[in-house]
């Protein structure tokens, strides 16, 4: 029967769901030391991007892909995560300051807090998906994350809205079912949200890459959001994608190369 066909849509969907569950459980376990959350997020998004693009897994085992991505990205992703922790610490301290103030000044500082928190969330959404996909420096990854969050604002809002909706349904809408939803998040929640967000990120990456849907195609991305002052005549700065010629439009360290799939990250050439 077609229903039980290994290559049929039902079995393919079940296979992807099983991969999401495996990645989710590994993500939760690898996040337990806390300082490894950055590397775990990067590995999770790396695997979800592979599932989105229907790439074959090494040896058919998704947990090996997760482990390889975790090891390859550990140093830089941890550095990015520590920087994010510093930002979170600053925002937390700023919140307590706003609560200690009253009157007009207190309301003004509260407004600035919400704006800063929203700006942080915008950039945070893209930091680890970019780290999972592109080879770049810590500084450029952070810069590109915030530039992309504004340059691809509709997809940023869609991704943020998806996360907020999932958290609201799980922990606020029905307090009596919090324990059930907490269990579901531990089993598959993080993976499902990351998988769905990866569809939005894939569209947002069009601002950085050549056409993602056409492999082996060399073409500049329409509406690329980064400018290169040293090469103003071209007026566009894009990030290199594995879907284009690896030597296309190389600009030393200004053009990060997309990470090779399945293998540990290679150094900058």
N, C-alpha and C positions, 0 to 999 in steps of 0.2 A: 504494500500500500504506500501511496505517496506520503501519507502522514508519517511513516517510519523511515522514509528515505533520509540517509545521513546528510545529503546535500539539500534537502528540502527546507523550506522556510521555517517550519516548526522546530526541527532539530537544530537548525542553525541558531535560532533564537534561544533555545534551551542551552545550547553550548556557550553562547555569549553570556547568558545569565549565570551559568556555573563559573565562568571565568571571572565575572564581576564579583561573585561571592568569595572566590578564592583570594582575589586581590584585596577585597574589603577586609577579610579576616587578617591577612598579612599586614595591611595598613594599620589596623587597630593594634596588633601586637607590636609592630615596629615603632609605634608612636609612644609606647609606654615609658621609655626613658625621657620623654618630653623634648630633649634637645635634638632628637632624631626626627621630629615631626616634619621638618623641611625636606629631608631626603625621602621620607615616606610619601609625602605629598607629590614630590617630583616623580617617584617611581609609579605611584598610582595614576597620575595623569599620563605618563609615558605609556602604560599598558592600555589605558582607556583610549588614547589616540590611536594605538595599533588596532584596537577592536573597531573603532570608527572607520578606519581605512581598510578593514578586512585583510590585514596583513597576517601571513602565516606565522605562528609562534615557533620558536626554536624547540624542536623535539615534541611539539604539540603540548608543551607544559607551560602555562602562563606564569606559574610561580617562579620558574627559572628566569623569565623575562623581568619579573618584578625584582628579584634578588640582584640580577646583573645591573639593572638601572639604579637600584639603591646603592650598590657599591660604587658604580661609576660616578654618581652625582653627589655622593655623601659630603665631600669636602665643601664644594661650592654651595650646595643647597643648604647645608648647615650654617654657613656664613650668612646666607640670605635670611634664614630663619632667625638667627640671632639679631640681625638688624631689625627684623620685624618685631621681635620681642622688645627691643629698645623703643620702637615707635609705640607699641602697645603700652609699655610702661609710662612713656611720656603722656599719652592720652589719658591713662588712668589717673596720673597725678594731676593733670589739667582738669579732669572732671571733679576731683575733690576740691580743687581751688574754686571752681565755679559754684560748687555747693556751699562753700563757706562765705560767698559774697551774696549780698542782698540788694534789693532795689534795682535801679536801671543798670548799674554795672554788672550785677549778677546775671541779668537777662542777656546783656550783650555778650558776656563771656560764654554763656550757654549756647548761644547761636554760633559763635566761632568754634566751640567744641564740636557741635554737630556737623559743621562744614568740614572741619579737619578729619573727623571720624569717617565721614562719607568719602572724602578724598583718599584716605588710607584704604578703605574697603575697595574702591575702584582699582587702585594699583595692585593691592594684595591678590585680587582675583586672577591676575595675569602673571604674577611673578613665577610661580612654579610650573604652570603650563609652558611658559616661554623657556624656562630652564630645562624642561623635559624635552623640548623640541629643538632648540638652537644652542650652538656653542657660542658663548659670549663671556665677557667679563662680568663681575658682580655689578660694577657701576653701570655698565650699559644695559644689563638685564633690568635693573631697577628703573633706569631712565625710560627704557622702551615700554616697560609695564605701565607706567603712568601716562606716557604719550599715547600708547595704544588704547588705554581705557577711555581717553577723550576722543581719539580719532575714530574709534569704533563704538561710539556711545550707545547706539541702539542695542548692540550685542552685549555690552557691559551691563546695561539696565536689565536685559533679559536674563543674563546669568545671575545677577544679584537678586532679581525678583524670584527666580527659581529657588535659590538658596533660602531666602526669607520665607517663601511659601512653605517649603519643606519643613523648616524649623517651627513655623507657626502651627501647621497641621499636627506636627509630632508632639509638641510640648506646651502649647498654649490653648489651642482650640478645644481639646478634650483632656483636662488634667487627670481624669480617672484612668486614661489609657497610656499615661506617660511611661510606665514600666514596659508595656508591650512595645511601644515605639522605640524605647531605648534599646531593647533587644534587637529590633529590626535594624536599627542603625548599626549595631555591633556586627550584624550578620551581612547586611547588604546596603544599608542606607548611604554610607559615604561613597561606595562604588557607583551606585545608581545616579546620585547627584553629580559626581565627577563625570560619568559617562554622558549624561544629558548636557552638562555644561560644555563638554568637549565639542559638541555640535556647534554651539555658539562661538567657542574659541576658534574653531576651524574657519568659520566665516570671518571672524575678526582678523585672523592671520592673513587674509587676502590683502590687508593693508600693508603687509610686510613682504609677502612672497609673490612669485609668479603664480599663474593659475594652478591652484592646488588639484583641480580635477583632471588636469591633463599632464600625464607623466612625460618626462624627457622634453619638456617644452621650455624654450628660453624666451621669456617675454617679461617686460616690466609690468609691475602691478599697477592697475589704475588707482589713482588717488593715494599713492604711497605717502605716508605722513612724515617721513624723516628727510631732512635736507642735508646735503653735504656741502659745507661752505667752501671746501677746497676744490670742488668740482661743480661749481655753480651752473656751468653750461648744461649739465644734464638735469639739474634741478630736482632730481628725485633720488632718494636713498632708500634702498630696500634691503631686506635680509635674504640671504641665499637659502633656497629650499632644495631638499633632495629630489624634488620633482623637476629640477632644471639641471643644466650642465654644471657640474661641480666647479668648473673654472670660469663660469659666466660672471662678468661684471665684478671681479674680485677687487676689493679696495682695502687690502691689508686687514687691520683689525676693525675697520669701520663696518665690514660686512661679515657678520658671524655666519658660520656655515651650519647647516642643519645637522643634527646629530645622526650618525649612521645607526640604523636600526639593528638590534640584536647584539651588537658588539659594544664593549666598554668604550667610553668617549675618548676619542683621539685628541691629542693636543693641537693647538693652533699652529697652522703652517706658515 
